[in-house]
Amino acid sequence: MRNRLQTESTRHVLAVLTLCVLWYVISSSNNVIGKMVLNEFPFPMTVTMVQLCSIALYSGPFFNLWRIRKYQNISRGYYWRLIIPLALGKFLASVTSHISLWKVPVSYAHTVKATMPLFTVILTRLLFREKQPTLVYLSLVPIITGVAIATLTEISFDMVGLISALISTMGFSLQNIFSKKVLKDTGMHHLRLLQLLGKLALIMFLPIWVFVDSFKVIQHPAITSFDYRVIALLFTDGVLNWLQNVIAFNVLSLVSPLTYAVASASKRIFVIAVSLFILGNPVTWLNCVGMTLAICGVLCYNRAKQITRKSETVLPLTQNHRIKYEPLNRNFDPYYQGATTSNLNGFASKRGEKPFTNTNTVPTNSLLTNGNIFPNGSTATRLLFV
């Protein structure tokens, strides 16, 4: 039995590690290609539309091929209370994320997104009245400091890019909080939740895209001249984003929220390093210090949460509790199996003691043995069996 459990645990760890490696590679590729697309095709809303279409189009056939169970009917009240806000948050977070990626370098955008623990603490406090220990609050200091240093020293700084990155981070933080709750409440498969949110987000976003972006996109040279390179990059970006979402939801379903936060922080480090290496955007050494400090702050936050959870689960086994026992009056509770007070008076007279004054009959099936005097005339300790 123990060998079987160890084998299953090893398989679980290997599956999580494999998914994390794929997640890091695909996410960094998606960010690099997304930046290349936005440099030549500056329509972040259209890039978001392509990604949402990819989730809606690819999920159904592939999930049916993989025999992933379909979700059950959800009550209308729950639908409007949680599912609709989740879908709304998904497309808002996606749009603002692409706007930040368009306005600022990938490395800086992901440095700002390192503030996700800060938003998680604030949102859980506002939504669930959840207070955090002092250690968790202290771990937020290096995150805020690191992002501030990176912001002040960023060569390609843009205020719209900063605000968009912060909004997208808050949106993804809300998704992480409520996605786990929906999966637990409904029993829905995590990939079906991704498909549902993608469809709803597409429906919500389509009228906005038609009104804001559609006419400009049709008139852009890349579309009028049918530029294969831009179209291929858009298609690849959509596929990679879909794969990234599939893997992210798989990781989220396999591990705890804390482990997912650690994996997400490690992914951010990988994305920043790859973007700096491939795209080669100029950075100063102070900018690198700020990025490093922010990411280290995220790791410190995760460690603080882990320490806090361990301390909450430890039971205080070393405390000494003294209980004072007081014997019951002999004439108050003369229960012993099927005995009556007349029987017990006989036992008492043999010992030269005063008879019992209680004349009530004792129940024959009593679960409590409370009498001082037993039928053999010996005296025993009073016991209660509950």
N, C-alpha and C positions, 0 to 999 in steps of 0.2 A: 504493500500500500504506500509506504514511504517513497519507494523508488518511482512509483507511478506519479505521485505528487511532484517529486523532483523533476521528472521528465516533462510533465505538463508546465511546470514553472519555467523550465529552461526554454521550452518552445515559445511560451508567452514572451519572455524577454527577447528572444531572437526575432520574433515577429515584430515587436515594438521597435527594436534597433533597426531592422531592415526598413520598416516604414519611415522611420525618422531620417535615415540616410536618403531615401527616395524623396521625401518631403523637402529636405534641404536642397538637393540638386535641382528638383523641379521648380521650387520656389525662387531660387536665385536665377535660374534660367528665365522664368516668367517675368521677374522684375527687370532683368537686363533687356529682354526683348520688348517689354512694355515701354521702357524708356526710349528704346530705338524707334518704336512706332510713334510715340508722342513727339519725338523730335522732328519727324518728317510729316506727321499727320496729327496736328495739334487739336484733337477733338476727344477729350477725356470721357465725355458722355457717350460717344459712339463706341469707344473702346470698352466701356462698361456694358453697353448694349450687346456687343459681340460676345462678351463673357457670359452674360445672363442667358443669351440665346444658346450658347454652348451647353450650359447646365441643363436648360429645358429640353434641348434636342437630343443630347447624347445620353442623358441619365435613363430615360425610359427604356430604350432598346437594350442597352448594356446591363441595366439592373435586372431586366427580365431574363436576359441570357445567363446572368450569374445566379438566377433563381432567388433573388432577394425578395422576401415577403412584402406584400403590399400593406400599407398602413390601414388600420381600421377607421371606421367613421368616428370623427371627433365632434363633440357637442358644439353647437353654435356659439354658446357663451365662451367656452374655452378657446375656440377658434379666434374670436374677436379679441379676447383678453390677452392671448399670448402669441398665437401663430401669426396673425396679421402684423402686430408690432415687430416681431422678429423679421419678417419679410421686409417691412419698411426700413428697419435698421440695416438690413443686409445691403439694399441698394444705395442707401445714403452713405454707408461706410465704404462701399465700392467706388462710388462716384468721387467722394472726397479723397479717397486714397489715390485715385488716378490724377486728380487735380494736383495733389501734392507731388506726385511722381513727375508730372509735367513741369511744375514750377521750380522744383529743387532737385538736387542730386539724390540718387537712390540711397546713398550712405547716410545723408542727413535726414531723409524721410524716415528711415528705419531707426535712426537715433531718437527722433522725436517719438516714434511709436514705442520706444522703451518705457514711456510714461504709462503704459497700460496698468501696471500695479497701482499707480496713484489713482487712476480712474476707477479701478476695481474697489479700492478701499472707500473712495468717496461714494460710489454708487451703492455699495452694500450698506453703507451707513445711512444713506437717504432712503433706500427702498426697504431694507429689512431691519433698520435700527441696530445694525451689528457693529459693536465696538471692537477695536483691535488692541492687542497688548502694546506696551511702549516700545518693545523691540521691533515690532513691525513698522510702527511710525518712524522710528529712527532709521530703518533701512530705506525709507523713501528719500532721505536727505541726499545721499550720493546720486540717486536718479535725477532729482531736480537740479542738483549742482552740475552734473555732467551734461544734461540737456542745455542748461543755461550757458555753459562754456562753449559747447558746440554751436549754439545759436549765435553767440557774440563773435565767434571766430570763423563762421561759415562765409566763404568767399562769394558763393552764389546764393546768398540769403534772399528770400522773398517772403513777405508777410502773408500773402495769400496761401503760399505753400505751407507755411508754418501752421496757420489756422486750420487749413484743410487736413493736415496730418493729425492735428490734435482731435478734430471732429471724427475722423475715421478711426482713431484709436479708441475713442469713447464708444463708437458704434460697435467695434469688434469686441470690446470689453463687455458690453451689454449682451452681445450674442453668446459669448462664452458663459455668462452667468445663466441665461435663460434656456440655452440649448440643452444643457445637461438636465435642467428641470423638466423640459418638455419630454425628453427621452425617458426620464424616470416616470413621469405621470402617465404617459400614453402607451408606453411599451413599444413605440414605433422604432423601426430600424433606422439607424442613424443616416444611412444613405438615402432612404426615402424621405427623411426630414430635409436633407439637402435638396432633393428634387422638388419637394413641395415649396420650399422657400424660394428656390430659383424661379419657379413658375409664377408664384405670386409677385415676386419682385419685378419680373419682366412685365407682367400685366400693369403694375403700378407705374413703372418707369416709361413704358412705351408712349403714352400721350405727352409726357414731358419731353422725351427725346424728339418726337415729331415736331413739336412746337419750337424747340430751341436749336436743334442740331441738324435736322434732316435736310433742309434746303441748302445749308452751307456745305454739307458733306457732298451732296450731289454736284455742286459747282466746283469742288476742289480738283486741282489738276491730277492728283493721284487716281481719282475715280473717273474723270472725263477721259483721261488718256489710258485708263485701265493699266495702271502701274502694277505689274505682277509682284514686284518686291514688297510693296506696301500691303497688298492684299494677302500675300503669303505670310507676312509678319503678323497681320491681324488674325488670320486663321490659326497660326501657331500659338499666338498669345491666348486665344480662346480655348484651345485644346489643353495647353499647359495649366491655365487657370482652373479648368474643370478637374484635371488630374490632381492639382494641388488641393482643391476643396475635398475631393474624394478621400485623399490620403489624410488630410487634416481631420476630417470627421471620423475616420477609422481610428486614428491615434486618440482622439478625444473619447471615443467609446471604450478603448482598451485600458486607459490609465485614469488615474484620479485627476481632478482639476489642477492640483499642485504640480504633479509630474508633467502635465500638459504645459503648464506655465514655464517650467524649466526647459522643456524641449523647445518651446516657442522662443525663449530667450537665446538658446543655443543656435536656433535657426537664424535669428536676427544677426548674430555675429557672423555666421557663414555668408549670409546675403551681403552684408556690408563689405566683407573681405573680397568676395567675388566681384562685386560691382566696382570697387576701387581698382582691382586688378585688370578687369576687362575694359571698363569704360574710361578709366584713367582720369576721373575728374580731380582737379587740383585741391589738395588739402594742406593745412598747416599742422605743425606738431601739436599746437594747442587744441586744434580741432580733433586730432586723434586722441588726445588726452580726455577731452570731453566725451567722445564716443565710448572710450574704454571705461571711463568712470560711470557712465549711464548704464552700460551693460553689466558691469560689476555690481552696481546697485540693484539691478533686477535679480541677479543671482543671490545677493544678500537678502533681498526680500523673500525669495523662495525658501532660503535656508531659515529665515526667521519664522516663516509660517510653519515649516516642518518642526522646528523646535517647540513652537507653541502648541501644535497638535499633540506632540509626544507628551508634553507636560500635562495636557488636559486629560490624557488617557491613563496616566499613572494613578493608581489607587493609593490612598494614604493608609498603608498597612501597618505602619509603625506607631500609630496613635494608641494610647492606653485608655480604655474605657472601663470604668468601674461601675458595676451595677449593684445596688444595695437590695438584698433580698430580705423581705419581712414575712415571717410565717403567718398564715391565716389563723384566726381564732378557731379553736377546736369545735366550738358549738355553732359555728357559722356555716361550714361547708363539709359535712361528714360523708362525702361521696366515696364509695369504694365498691366497684362493680355493681352487684344487685343488692347491697346491704341496705337496711332500714335503720332508723334511729333506735328502734327497740333492740336490734342485734348489737348495735354499737354500745348501747347502755349496758348490755350484758358483759361485753368486753371490758367496759370501763369499771364495772363493779368488781370484777375479778382483780383489777389492779388497784382497788381502793380509791378510785377517783370519782368525782361528781358526775352524775348522769347528764346526757345531752338534753337540752330543753327544746330543741327543734323537733317537731313532730311530723314534718313533711316526709313523704316517701321519696327515696332516692331513685332516680331513673335507672332502669336495668341495663341500658346500653350507653352509659355515660362514657365519653372519650377522655375525660379528665380524671386523674387519680390524685385527689387532694387530701385524703385522710391521713392523720397522724398515726392512727392505730390500725394495724393490719390484723386479719383474723387469727394469726398465730400468736398474737400478743406482743410482737416486737414493734419497736418504734423505727420508722424509716424517714428518709428525707422526702419532702413534698416535691413532686415532679408534675410539670405541665407538658402534655404532648399536643402539639398543634399540627 
